[in-house]
Amino acid sequence: MLTRRRRSLLSSVLAVFALTLVVASTSPRAQSQAPAAVRVTAITGATLIDGTGGAAMADAVVVVTGDRISAVGPRASTPVPPGATVIDAAGKFVMPGMVDTNVHLSLYGGVNDRYETLVRYNTRQPEIVLEGAQLQLKHGVTTVRDSYGMLLPLVATRDRIDRGEAVGARILAAGNIVGWGGPYSISFALIREAGLTLFQEQMNDQIAQGAGEDLVDMTPDELRTAINAYLDKRPDFVKFGGSAHFARPAFIGFSPEAQRVMVEEAHKRGKKAETHSTTPDSLRLSVEAGIDGIQHPELLGPRELPDALVRQIVERRIFCSMLVNTITGEAWKKHLKDREAAEKRIADDAAKAKTNGTARAKTSAEQRKDAADTGDEMMMRRKNAQKLIAAGAVVTVGTDNYWAAAAELSRAPKVETQDHGIGTVLGIEGLVELGMTPMQAIVAATKNGAFAAGRDKDLGTLERGKLADLLVLDGNPAADITNIRKIRVLMAAGRVVDRDKLPEVRVLSRAGQ
C-alpha cells in the first residue's frame, strides 16, 4: 500500500509530467512547429551515493533534464533550474539504478511442469519477456543482461523499451549460448535428439538461431562466417559454451583457436564476449582467448579456482558475474541444514555396516553421490566466490533469475531466490555476506554492472551526462545493504516509474511479486 506521503510525492511528479505532455500535444500545428517541452526534475536534499565507491555527499542536488543527469553536486553550488519539478528527498538516500548481468526473461525449456508451461505459453513470449523486465524494474533493477533465451522476442521487447513504447528494465540480450543446441539437447540438458517431439525440435531451433552445436565442428574460417551471421540477428553480446553445461566431466566446448575467433568477431562489432566454462582448464582457455566476462566463475564443480587463474582474471579486468543469490541467505542456511542431515546419515550408514560386517570401500560413484548429498560443490562455490572478492576481481551480480512453471501447472511455487527482481536484491545483499562492505556491493551492482554491459559511459553512476537511472531510498544502503529494498522513488531514463503498476500484465508472475 502507498503511504500518504508517497502518494502525494508520486502524484505531484506524475501530474507535472502529464501536464507537460498535454500542453505539448494540444495543437497539431504547434506540435509540428515546436519541439515538446523537455522535462526537468531536481531531486534535492538527499544523501548522494553515486556508485563510484567514493564518500557519500550529504544534502545533494541531482538535476535531470530529459533522460540524462544535467547537474549533480552539493546544494550550495548546484542550483535548481527555474520551473523544474522538485522532488524533496531530505532525509533520503539516492543511488544509481541496479544492474543484473545474468537473467532469463523468456521461457526457454525445462521438463515436467516447466515443459507443459512452455507448450502452453510459448505464443506469449513477448508478453512474458516484458513481464520479467517490469518485475526487475519494480525492484530497482534498471538494466539487465539476458544471457540465454529466445533471441527474437528478447530483441523485439528490448527495442520497444528503448523506443519508450514500453516500460521495463533496459535489456541486453545474448540469445543462445553459442555452441549449445537448445533446451532439449545433449549440450544443454543431456537430452538425446532421438525421440524428441516436433515441438521440442522446433524449440531447439528457435533458441539456437543457427548458432548451436554445429559450430563446434567448424573450421576457424567457417566459424567466422557463422558467428557473423548470428551477430546479424542483433544480439547485444556473445556468450559461448567454453565447456558443457551440467555434465561431469564437463568437456571443453571449443578449441583455443575457435574461442579466439568468436571473441575477435564480437569485438569487431563492438560487442563483448563471455564464457560459460565450468572446469579450471576450460576457463583458462577462455581467459587466454581474450574474453570480457565469465558467467558463474565460482562454479567449477569440486575444484578450487587456481591462484594463477585468479590473478589473470583480476589483471585483465574480466568481469565475474556471480550467482551469489544461490550460495547466500536462505539458500545457504538450507544447504547447511541439509549438509548436516546428510553427514549424519552417511555416518550412521557406515556405523551400521561396521556393526553387521558389511563394511567395504565405496565405489567412485557412491563417493560422488555422498559429495552431492553433502553439497561439497556448494561449499567450493562459496569458497571460490570469496576468493575472487578478496583478490579484487570486478564482481557483478548475475542471478540466473528465471521463470518456473505456471501456477496452474505446478504443485508448489518456486522459492523467491531466483524470482525476477527480488532474486537480484538477494544477490546484492549476499555480496555483503561473502565479505564485501555495503558500499562495495553497491559498486558491484551499479558501476561494475554497467561495465559488464559495455554501457559504463551511460550507466552505473550518478554523474553529469549519464542516463538518469536512479533510486531514492528511505534508508542508507551504505550502512545496511538491505535498505536497497526501501525504494521511495524510482526513475528510469529520466522518467518516474509507478512501481505499484508493475507488472502491467501478469502472465506467469504471482500476486505480491
N, C-alpha and C positions, 0 to 999 in steps of 0.2 A: 504493500500500500504506500502511496505517496504521502509524505508528511505535508502539512500546510505550507511550511517554508519552501519545501522543494517544489510543490505545485505552483506557488507564486513565482519562484525563480524561473522555472521552465516556461510557464505561461507568458511571462513578460518577454523572455528572449524569443520564443516562437512567434509571439504576436508581432513583434517588430519585424521579424523576417517575413512573416506573411504579408504585412502591410507593404513592405518594400516590393514584394512580388506583385501585389495587386496594383500598386501605383505604376510599376514598370510596364504592366501589361494592359492598362486601361485603354489606351488608344493604339490601334494597329499602326496608324501613321507615325505616332510618336515612337512606337517600338521599332519601326524600320529606320527612323532617322537618328535615334539616340541610343547609346548602349544602356543596358539595365544598370540601375544603381548597384554599386559594389558594397557588399556587406562589410561593415567594420564593427568589430567586437573587441572590447577591452575587459580582461579579467584582472581585477585589482585586489590587492591586499593579501594574496595567498603567499605561502612559503614555496618558493620555486625549487623543485628538484629536476634539473634539466636533462638528466640521463647521461651526462658525461662522466659522472663519478665524482665531480667536484663538490665543494661545500654548498649546502643549501643556501638560498637567498631569501631572507625574510622581507615581508611587505613588498612583493614584486608586482610588476605590471607586465602582462602579455597582451600585445595588440595584434589582432588578426584582421587582415584585410583580404577579402575574398577567401581563398583556400589556404593562404600562407601567413606565416608569422611575419609581421612587418616591423615589430619592435619588441624587445624584451629587456627588462632591467629593473633597477630599484625604482620605487615610486617617485623618489625625489628627482630623478633625472630622466624619467620616461613618461612624457605627457600623454594624456588620453585625448585622442583626436576629437574635435567638436562633432557632435551628432552620433558618436559611437554608442552602440548598445553596451551598457556596462553590467558586468556580472560581478557583484560584490562577493568576493571569496575570502573576506577577512576571517582568520582562524582556520582556513582550509589549506590544503596542500595540492600543488599542481605538478603533474609529471607527464612524460610522453605516453602516448598510446603504446600498448604492448604488442609484441611480435611472437608468433609461434612458427617455428621453422620446419614443422613436420606434422601436418594434419591430413585427414582424408574426408573430404566433403561429399564425395559421391558414393553411391553404392557400388561395390566392386567385386562381390563374391561371397564365399563362405559356404558352409554346408548346413544341413538340417534346417532350423528355423530361419537362419540368415539366407539360405538358398531360396526358401519359399518367399521371403521378403523381396529378394532381388527379382524373382519372376513376377511377383505381383506389382512391384513399384518401379520397374525399370523404365517405363514410359514417362515417369515423373522426375527423371534425373535432374533437369534444370531447376525445378522447384526444390528438390532435396539439397542440391548444392547451395542454393540461395539460403535455405533454412539454416544449414550449417554455418554459412558465413555470417548470418544475422545472430545466431547464438554466440559465436565467437565475439562479435562486436558488442553484444549485450554485456559481456563480462570485461569490456575494456581492451579487447584484443583487436586492434585496428588493421593489422596486416597478418596474413597467413601464407605460408608456402605449402601447397598441396603436393606431396612427394610421390603419390601413387593414386591413380584413379582414372576415371573416364575423361580423357582429354577434351573431347568436343563439347560436352556440356560445361566443363570447367572453364574452357576458353570463352564460350558464349556468355556465361554468367560473369566472368571476370570483366569482359568488355562492357556489359551492361552497368556494372558497378562503376567502372572507370568513367563512363559517359554520364554518370549521375542519374541513370534511369532506374536504378535500384539501390537500396540501402543495404550495406553489408561490409564486412571486413574486406579490405583490399586483398585480392587473390593473385598469387603467383603459382603457376601450375607446371608440373613436370610431365603429367600423363603417365605413361608406362615407365617401369623400371627397365631400362634398355638391356636386352639380353634375356629377359624373363618372358614367359609365354602367356601371361594372363592368369586369372584366378583359378582356373581348372587345368593346371599344367604341372609337369614334374618339377620344373624350376621354381615355381611359386609355392605349390601346395602338395607336392609329392603325389599328384594325381595323374595316372596314366591317361594318355589320349584315347586309347581304345575303350569304347564303351560310353563315351560322353554322349549326352543328349545334343540335339541340334542347337538348342538354346545355349548350352554350355560352350559349344564350339564357337557360336556367334559372339558370346561374351568374351572369350579369349581374344578374338579378332578385334572386337571393339576396344578392348583395353590396350592390346599390343600396338595397334595402328601401324603395322609394318615394321616395328622395332622389337620383335620378340626373339625367340630362341635361335632363329635362323642367323642372326647377326654374329653369334659366337663362332660360326663355321666360316666366316668370310675372310678373304684376304684384306690387308690394310686398305688397298685402293677401293675394293668393293665396300668396305665398311665406311670409308669417307663418303661415298655416294649415298649409302643407306642412311647414315646419320644426318646428312644434309636434307634428304627427303623428309625425314622426321622433323627436323627443325623448321622446314617449310610449313608445317602444321601449327606453328606458333606456340610451342611450349615456352615457358619463361626460363627454364634451366633444364639441364640434363642430369638425370640420376641413372647410374648403371649398376648392374649386379657384379660387383667385384668377386663375389662368391655366391654360393647357393643361398637360399632363403633360410629355411629351418633345418635342413638336413645336417646330420652328423655322420660322417665327416662332411664339412661344408667345402665342397670342391671349389677351386679357383674358377671364376667365370670367364674372364678374358685374359689373353696374353698381355705381357707388359707393353708390347708394341700396339696392340689393339686399344688398350686403355689410353695410351698417349694420343692415338688418332682421335678418339672421342673427345678428350679434353681439348686438343688443339682446335677441332672444328667448332666446338661450343664457344671457345674463346674468340675465334674469328668472327662469330656472330654477336659478340659482346655479352655472352651468357656464361653463367657459372656451371661447373661440372662437379658432381659429388658422387660418392660411392656408398653402397651397402656392402660391406666386407666384414665377415664375422669370424675370421681367423687372423692371427698375427701376421702370417705371411701374405695372405691376400690383401690385408690392409696396407702392409708395407709396399706392395706393388702399386697400389692405387696412390699412395702418398708420393712415390717416386715418379708416377705418371703426371704429377702436377695438379692434382685435384684441388678444389677450393674448399670442399666441405666433406664431412663424414656424418652419416646418419647412424645413430646408436654406437658411437665409438667405444662405449663402455662394454658393449655386448660382444664378447669373444669366447663364448662357451665357457669352458672351465679354466681358460687361460688368463693370466695377468698380462696387462699391457707391458711390453718390454720397455725399459728405460730409454733405450736408443730411439725407439719409435715415438715415445712421448716427446723427446727433445726435438725430433724432426717436425712433429705436429705443431709444437709451440713456436719453433724458429720460423716456420713457413706461414704462420698465422692462418692455419687451416681451421675453419670454424667447426666446432664439435656440437652437433645437435643432439642433446642428451635426452633420453627417455626417463626423465627424473621422476615423473609422477607415478611410475610403477615400482620404484625402489625406495620410496619415502612415504611418510604419513601413514595412513591406514593400510596401504598395501604392504609397507614394511612391518607394521605391527602384526598383520595377518601372517606374513611369512615367518616371523619369529615364533608365533604360536604354533603354526603348522610344523616348523622345523623341530621344535621341542617334542611334539607328539610323535613325529616320525623317528627321531632319535631314540625315544623310549620304546617304540615298537620294535625297532631293529635290535636294541639291546635285549629286550625280553625274548625275542625270537632266538637270539644267539644263546641266551642262558638256557632256554628250553632244549635247544639242540644239544648243548653240552650235557645236560642232565639225562636226556634219553639216549645219548650215544650216537646221535645222527650228525654231529658237527662235521663240517667239511669246508674246504676252501670254496669261496663263492666264485662263480663264473664272472667273466668280464661284463656280461650283460646284466647279471644281478648287481654287480657293483655300480654300474651306470644307473640302474633303477634306484638303488639306495641314494645315490648322489642327487637324482632328480627329486626323490621324495623329501630329502632334507634341504633342497633348494640351494645346493652348492653353487650353481650358476648365478643365482640371485646374489649370493654373498660376494662373488667375484665381480659382478656388475657394479655393485655399490663401491667396492674397493677401487675398481678402475676409474669410476666417476670421480671419486675423491682424489685419486692420483692426478688426474688431468686438471682438476680445480687447483690443487696445491702447486702444480707446476706452472700455472699461469696461462693455461690454454684459453683460446677465445671460445667461451662456452655460451651456447644458446639453449633455449627450451624447445624441444621437439617431441611433442606428446603422443603422436600417433592417434590423436582423437579420431574416433570412427563411429559409424552408425552400427548399432546392434540390430536385432530383429525388430520388426514392427510389434507393437504392444499386443495386438490381437493374435499374433503368431508365436508368442513367447510365454513360457510359464512364469518367468521371473525377470524383473528389469535388470539391466546391466548396472553394475556399480558405477558411480559417477567418476571414477578415476580417469577414464578416457572419454567422458562426455564432452561435446564441443563447448568451449568456453570455460567451464569450471575445471576441466582437466588441465587447461593451461595455467589457471590460477594455482592449482595444486602443485604443478610442476615448478612454478616460480617460487612458491613457498618452500618446496622441497630442496631447492638450492641452498637455502639457509641451513636446513637440517644437515646437508652434506658438508658444511663448513664455510660457506660464503657469508659475508656480512649482508644485511639487508640492502645496503647501497650497491654492493657488487651484484646481488641478484637483480636489482632494478636495471643496472647496466646490461646484464646478460639478456634481460627481457626487452630491452629497448635499443640501445646503441648497437650491441652485438647482433641482435636480430636483424636490424636494418643492414648491417654489414653483410650478413649471410645472404640477405635478399638482393644484394647488389644495389641497394637504394639508400645508402648512407648519406648521399648528398641531399636527399629529400626528406628522409625519415629518421626516426630513432632518438633525436634530441630536440630540445626546445631552444632553437636558435633562429636568428633573423634569416628569412629567406626559405625556411623549411616549411613543408606542409603542416598545417595546424591539426595534428592528431594529438589530442591531449585529454587527460583526466583531471577533474577537480575532486579531491578526496576529503572525506571528513576526518581522517586520521593520518598520522605521519607514517608513511611506509618505510622510511629510513630508520625509524625506531622500532617498528613492528611490521614485518612484511605482510602480515595478514590484513593490514589496512588497505591493500590494493583491492579488497572486496568492497570497500566503503565508498562507492562512486556517487558523488553528488551531481556532477555534470560530465557528460561525455561529448567530446567534439571530434568529428572525423572530417578531415579536409575542410575545416573551417565551418562546418555545419553542426549545430547542436542536435544530438540524436535523442529521441524519446525512447529510452531503453524499455519502458513498460509495454511498448507496442511490438517488441521483437520476441519471437519471430512473427512476421506479419501473417504467415500462413503456416499452420502446423501440419506436417505430413507424417513425420516419424517421431518428433520430439514429444516429451511428456509435459503436462502442465507443471509449472514450477521450475523447468529448466531455463 
